[in-house]
């Protein structure tokens, strides 16, 4: 199954720019009302560190839409297909080419030591990934698909997953009331400028880019940023937040 395009098709220019910047997919944090997204590379890096189990080595790890979400998009349905058209828009527009809110799927490859039954190893790894995705990020994970690619040699010392750092986000200094409010939220390490400036203002919404601390749940920080930014704005525009990096301390 090919899911690289995701449920929302992006034009070629947006997709190529996003890939060059190394963000991967832009994944929804929380539900439709949260207005928050996180870069796949940032989420995957954190998950690798959280799922560092003795005797296992994680290989490729991707996070994307479930098969059901892809099929629904291909048949013309979507997360908003059943919403009342007369209902007011409660959330800001998503960042360019971002996945819409909805359940996600983790696909990962791993190698394991031969001293434990592989189903037990896979079960422990699945639990660790699910727990980290929910408790430390705020991702809604519906499926975890694991594939064993190799057995570690007998006598090899315990090996753990080595976190692969996400591409370093460009730090931006806060300028103006909105940026200052966002930068002052607990759990915000810095503002970033990956898709543009740290604060992107459009006629119908405002988007803020941040790097969050690894000891704070990314979704909770994003919610607090939205609240702080909304209070700092003269115009009550909808606010969305994009987490481009999760920084371990």
Secondary structure, DSSP 8 states (H G I E B T S, - for coil): ---TT-SS---HHHHHHHHHHT---EEEES-TTT-EEEEHHHHHHHHHHHT--TTEEEEEEEEEE-HHHHHHHHTT--TTTTS-TTS---S----TT---SS-EEEEEEEEEETTS-HHHHHHHHHHHHHHHIIIII---EEEEEEEEEEEE-TT---------------EE---SHHHHHHHTSTTEEEEE-SSSSSEEE-SSEEEEEEEEETTS-HHHHHHHHHHHHHHH-SS--EEEEEEEEEE--
